[in-house]
Amino acid sequence: MLNLSNPAAPVRDLDPDILSAMAWIGKLGGSPVKPQSFAASPVLAVGHFRFDGLAEEVEAPQLPFHYISVSLGAPLVIEARLGGEKVKARVLPGQSLIMAAERSNIWRWDGPTEEAHVFLHADFLEQVAVDAGQRRAEISDRLAFTDTRLRHTILALTEEMQRHGSIPTLFFDMAADVLARRILFRHCESDGKSRPSSSTGALTARQLRRVLAVVEDRLSHDISLDDLASAAGLSRFHFVRAFKTAVGTPPHRWLVRLRIERAKELLLCRTATIIEVAALVGFESQSHFGQVFLSQVGVPPSEWRRRALS
């Protein structure tokens, strides 16, 4: 998982697609809002940047990603040429913009702005479309629209990145799937085929046991959505729906709770340090573990241990 603070700085050995997203931000003059303002997985990148006004047109590179932003600054007027088509809109705080992948794009806007944005890989959206029974995903470019679910997901990614300094793989994977499904069913042109039924079968007891076995075996490591879906023998798209039907909560939330419950067991061992417990249940740092534990339990790990052992 890539976590960077400065997308304008050249970084060796990065995926060329990720470099293209960083170059796009740099071309438009983006500057990080906070020290941790850019993170990426193989299929999704997230950023939080400020941009000065663009009085003159600026042409940015074409992207292999679909671009989705949430405006966090003052109202502004955006003018653009996307794939040769001129568009213009007044964008209000909280509203979003979508630009499809591989579009030529030229921009101008009338004042400074702050944007939380994601770059969703086009190949990943196509795979989600296949899993969902759609022939292809044709995104419609849109300026100045409101989509509460998109906004909440993008801001949740941004908050996770900036609060903890990184984004857990499973959280990133879940966000990519949520964004892809939302875009596929709300912001793509219909191909004439019906959408999948909202009623999805639950994981079987055998599938759940296989998923739990993978988690038990790798609890001290980063666990991806692909790891869990593979254990159940399902695609990511179908696994998320089947898991939530069976368990009642999304995989990421379930895994966080499982890690915290296991941490409680380990904290009862007086000789184990907090940092050792954090590593054993899969957290990258003691501070991240402490923040998550506090949010789930209501007290820090050290205080919980003191009370439990008193």
C-alpha positions as CSV (number, residue, x, y, z in Angstrom):
1,M,0.0,0.0,0.0
2,L,1.5,3.3,-1.1
3,N,1.3,6.4,1.2
4,L,2.9,9.6,0.0
5,S,2.7,13.2,1.1
6,N,4.0,15.0,-2.0
7,P,2.7,13.9,-5.4
8,A,4.9,16.3,-7.3
9,A,8.1,14.7,-6.1
10,P,9.5,12.1,-8.5
11,V,9.4,8.6,-6.9
12,R,11.2,5.6,-8.4
13,D,9.8,2.1,-8.8
14,L,6.1,3.2,-8.6
15,D,3.4,1.8,-10.8
16,P,3.2,4.0,-13.9
17,D,-0.5,4.4,-13.5
18,I,0.0,5.8,-10.0
19,L,2.7,8.1,-11.3
20,S,0.2,9.4,-13.9
21,A,-2.3,10.3,-11.1
22,M,0.5,12.1,-9.2
23,A,1.5,14.0,-12.4
24,W,-2.1,15.0,-13.1
25,I,-2.4,16.6,-9.6
26,G,1.0,18.3,-10.1
27,K,0.1,19.6,-13.5
28,L,-2.9,21.4,-12.0
29,G,-0.8,22.9,-9.2
30,G,-2.1,20.7,-6.3
31,S,-0.5,21.2,-2.9
32,P,-1.0,18.8,0.0
33,V,-3.6,19.9,2.6
34,K,-1.8,17.8,5.3
35,P,1.4,15.9,5.5
36,Q,-0.3,12.7,4.5
37,S,-2.4,13.7,1.5
38,F,-2.0,10.9,-1.1
39,A,-2.3,7.1,-0.8
40,A,-2.8,4.4,-3.4
41,S,-3.6,0.7,-3.9
42,P,-3.3,-1.1,-7.3
43,V,-6.9,-0.1,-8.2
44,L,-7.6,3.1,-6.2
45,A,-5.8,6.3,-5.2
46,V,-7.0,9.0,-2.9
47,G,-5.8,12.5,-2.4
48,H,-6.6,15.7,-0.5
49,F,-5.1,18.9,-2.1
50,R,-5.5,22.6,-2.5
51,F,-5.4,24.3,-5.9
52,D,-5.0,27.9,-6.8
53,G,-7.3,29.5,-9.3
54,L,-6.6,28.8,-12.9
55,A,-7.2,32.0,-14.9
56,E,-5.8,30.4,-18.1
57,E,-6.6,27.0,-19.5
58,V,-4.3,24.2,-18.4
59,E,-4.2,20.8,-20.2
60,A,-3.6,17.9,-17.9
61,P,-2.5,14.3,-18.8
62,Q,-5.0,11.7,-19.7
63,L,-5.6,9.2,-17.0
64,P,-6.1,5.4,-16.8
65,F,-8.4,6.1,-13.9
66,H,-11.9,7.4,-13.6
67,Y,-11.6,10.7,-11.6
68,I,-14.1,11.6,-8.8
69,S,-13.8,14.6,-6.6
70,V,-15.6,16.2,-3.7
71,S,-15.3,20.0,-3.5
72,L,-14.4,21.2,0.0
73,G,-13.7,24.9,-0.7
74,A,-15.8,27.9,-1.5
75,P,-18.2,27.9,-4.5
76,L,-16.4,28.2,-7.8
77,V,-17.1,28.1,-11.5
78,I,-15.3,25.4,-13.4
79,E,-14.9,25.4,-17.2
80,A,-13.4,22.3,-18.9
81,R,-13.0,20.5,-22.2
82,L,-13.4,16.8,-21.6
83,G,-12.8,14.6,-24.6
84,G,-13.2,17.7,-26.7
85,E,-16.6,18.6,-25.3
86,K,-17.0,22.0,-23.5
87,V,-18.6,21.9,-20.1
88,K,-19.2,24.6,-17.5
89,A,-20.8,24.5,-14.0
90,R,-20.9,26.3,-10.7
91,V,-19.7,23.8,-8.1
92,L,-20.8,24.2,-4.4
93,P,-19.1,22.8,-1.4
94,G,-19.9,19.1,-1.0
95,Q,-20.7,18.6,-4.7
96,S,-18.8,16.2,-6.9
97,L,-17.3,15.9,-10.4
98,I,-16.7,12.7,-12.4
99,M,-14.4,12.4,-15.4
100,A,-14.1,9.1,-17.2
101,A,-10.7,7.5,-17.9
102,E,-8.7,8.2,-21.0
103,R,-10.3,11.6,-21.5
104,S,-8.3,14.5,-22.9
105,N,-8.9,17.2,-20.3
106,I,-8.3,21.0,-20.2
107,W,-9.3,23.0,-17.2
108,R,-9.9,26.5,-15.9
109,W,-11.6,27.7,-12.7
110,D,-12.2,31.1,-11.2
111,G,-10.7,30.8,-7.7
112,P,-8.8,28.6,-5.2
113,T,-10.3,25.4,-4.2
114,E,-9.8,22.4,-1.9
115,E,-10.6,18.9,-3.2
116,A,-10.8,15.4,-1.8
117,H,-10.6,13.0,-4.8
118,V,-10.2,9.5,-5.8
119,F,-8.8,7.8,-8.9
120,L,-10.5,4.5,-9.7
121,H,-8.8,2.3,-12.2
122,A,-10.8,1.7,-15.3
123,D,-9.9,-2.0,-15.6
124,F,-11.2,-2.5,-12.1
125,L,-14.5,-0.9,-12.8
126,E,-14.8,-3.1,-15.9
127,Q,-14.2,-6.2,-13.8
128,V,-16.9,-5.1,-11.3
129,A,-19.3,-4.6,-14.3
130,V,-18.6,-8.1,-15.5
131,D,-19.2,-9.6,-12.0
132,A,-22.4,-7.6,-11.8
133,G,-23.7,-9.0,-15.2
134,Q,-23.1,-5.7,-17.1
135,R,-21.5,-5.8,-20.6
136,R,-19.3,-2.7,-20.0
137,A,-19.1,0.4,-17.9
138,E,-19.6,3.6,-19.8
139,I,-19.2,6.6,-17.4
140,S,-21.0,9.8,-18.1
141,D,-18.8,12.9,-17.3
142,R,-20.6,15.1,-14.8
143,L,-20.0,18.4,-13.1
144,A,-21.6,19.8,-10.0
145,F,-23.8,17.0,-8.8
146,T,-24.6,15.7,-5.3
147,D,-24.1,12.0,-4.3
148,T,-24.1,11.6,-0.5
149,R,-22.8,8.0,-0.6
150,L,-19.9,8.9,-2.9
151,R,-19.0,11.9,-0.7
152,H,-19.1,9.9,2.5
153,T,-16.9,7.1,1.1
154,I,-14.3,9.5,-0.3
155,L,-14.2,11.5,2.9
156,A,-13.9,8.3,5.0
157,L,-10.9,7.3,3.0
158,T,-9.3,10.8,3.4
159,E,-10.0,10.8,7.1
160,E,-8.5,7.3,7.6
161,M,-5.4,8.2,5.6
162,Q,-4.8,11.5,7.6
163,R,-5.8,10.2,11.0
164,H,-3.7,7.0,11.0
165,G,-1.1,7.8,8.4
166,S,-2.1,4.9,6.2
167,I,-5.1,3.0,5.0
168,P,-5.5,-0.8,5.8
169,T,-5.6,-2.9,2.7
170,L,-9.1,-4.3,3.5
171,F,-10.5,-0.8,4.1
172,F,-9.0,0.3,0.8
173,D,-10.4,-2.7,-1.0
174,M,-13.9,-2.2,0.5
175,A,-13.9,1.4,-0.5
176,A,-12.9,0.6,-4.0
177,D,-15.8,-1.9,-4.3
178,V,-18.3,0.6,-2.8
179,L,-17.2,3.3,-5.2
180,A,-17.2,1.0,-8.2
181,R,-20.7,-0.3,-7.5
182,R,-22.0,3.2,-6.9
183,I,-20.5,4.6,-10.1
184,L,-21.6,1.5,-12.1
185,F,-25.3,1.7,-11.0
186,R,-25.7,5.5,-10.6
187,H,-23.3,7.2,-13.0
188,C,-22.9,4.9,-16.0
189,E,-24.9,4.7,-19.1
190,S,-27.2,1.7,-19.1
191,D,-26.3,-1.2,-21.4
192,G,-29.9,-2.4,-21.5
193,K,-29.3,-5.3,-19.1
194,S,-31.1,-5.6,-15.8
195,R,-29.2,-5.0,-12.6
196,P,-28.5,-7.9,-10.2
197,S,-31.1,-8.7,-7.7
198,S,-30.6,-7.0,-4.3
199,S,-31.2,-10.4,-2.6
200,T,-27.9,-12.2,-2.5
201,G,-27.4,-15.6,-0.9
202,A,-25.4,-15.7,2.3
203,L,-22.1,-17.4,2.7
204,T,-22.5,-21.1,3.7
205,A,-21.1,-22.3,7.0
206,R,-18.3,-24.0,5.1
207,Q,-17.4,-20.8,3.4
208,L,-17.4,-18.9,6.6
209,R,-15.1,-21.4,8.2
210,R,-12.6,-21.0,5.3
211,V,-12.7,-17.2,5.7
212,L,-12.2,-17.4,9.4
213,A,-9.3,-19.9,8.9
214,V,-7.5,-17.4,6.6
215,V,-8.1,-14.6,9.1
216,E,-6.8,-16.7,12.0
217,D,-3.7,-17.7,10.1
218,R,-2.9,-14.1,8.9
219,L,-4.3,-12.0,11.8
220,S,-0.9,-10.4,12.4
221,H,-0.6,-9.4,8.7
222,D,-2.4,-7.1,6.3
223,I,-5.5,-8.9,4.9
224,S,-7.0,-8.0,1.6
225,L,-10.5,-8.4,0.3
226,D,-9.1,-10.7,-2.4
227,D,-7.7,-13.0,0.3
228,L,-11.2,-13.4,1.9
229,A,-13.1,-13.7,-1.4
230,S,-10.6,-16.3,-2.6
231,A,-11.1,-18.3,0.6
232,A,-14.9,-18.3,0.0
233,G,-14.5,-19.1,-3.7
234,L,-16.3,-16.0,-4.9
235,S,-15.5,-12.8,-6.7
236,R,-15.0,-9.7,-4.6
237,F,-18.3,-8.3,-5.8
238,H,-20.3,-11.4,-4.7
239,F,-18.3,-12.0,-1.6
240,V,-19.0,-8.6,-0.1
241,R,-22.8,-9.1,-0.5
242,A,-22.8,-12.7,0.6
243,F,-20.6,-11.9,3.7
244,K,-22.8,-9.1,4.8
245,T,-26.0,-11.2,4.4
246,A,-24.4,-14.0,6.5
247,V,-22.7,-11.9,9.2
248,G,-24.7,-8.7,9.2
249,T,-21.8,-6.4,8.8
250,P,-19.2,-5.6,6.1
251,P,-15.9,-7.5,6.1
252,H,-13.8,-4.5,7.2
253,R,-15.9,-3.8,10.3
254,W,-16.0,-7.4,11.2
255,L,-12.3,-7.8,10.9
256,V,-11.6,-4.7,13.0
257,R,-13.9,-6.1,15.8
258,L,-12.1,-9.4,15.6
259,R,-8.7,-7.8,15.9
260,I,-9.9,-5.8,18.9
261,E,-11.4,-8.9,20.6
262,R,-8.2,-10.8,20.1
263,A,-6.2,-7.8,21.4
264,K,-8.2,-7.9,24.6
265,E,-7.3,-11.6,25.1
266,L,-3.6,-10.7,24.6
267,L,-3.7,-7.7,26.9
268,L,-4.6,-10.1,29.8
269,C,-1.1,-11.4,29.6
270,R,0.9,-9.0,31.8
271,T,4.2,-9.6,30.1
272,A,3.0,-8.6,26.6
273,T,3.7,-4.9,25.8
274,I,1.1,-2.8,24.0
275,I,3.3,-2.5,20.9
276,E,3.6,-6.3,20.8
277,V,-0.1,-6.8,21.1
278,A,-0.7,-4.2,18.3
279,A,1.7,-6.2,16.0
280,L,0.1,-9.5,16.9
281,V,-3.3,-8.4,15.8
282,G,-2.2,-6.7,12.6
283,F,-1.7,-3.0,13.3
284,E,1.2,-1.2,11.8
285,S,1.8,1.0,14.8
286,Q,1.0,1.3,18.5
287,S,-0.6,4.7,17.9
288,H,-3.0,3.3,15.2
289,F,-3.9,0.4,17.4
290,G,-4.6,2.8,20.3
291,Q,-6.8,5.0,18.2
292,V,-8.9,2.1,16.9
293,F,-9.1,0.4,20.3
294,L,-10.3,3.6,21.9
295,S,-13.0,4.1,19.2
296,Q,-14.2,0.5,19.6
297,V,-13.9,0.1,23.4
298,G,-14.2,3.6,24.7
299,V,-10.9,3.5,26.7
300,P,-7.2,3.2,25.7
301,P,-5.6,-0.3,25.7
302,S,-3.5,0.5,28.8
303,E,-6.6,1.6,30.8
304,W,-8.6,-1.4,29.7
305,R,-5.8,-3.7,30.8
306,R,-5.5,-1.9,34.1
307,R,-9.2,-2.3,34.8
308,A,-9.3,-5.9,33.6
309,L,-6.4,-7.0,35.8
310,S,-7.3,-5.1,38.9
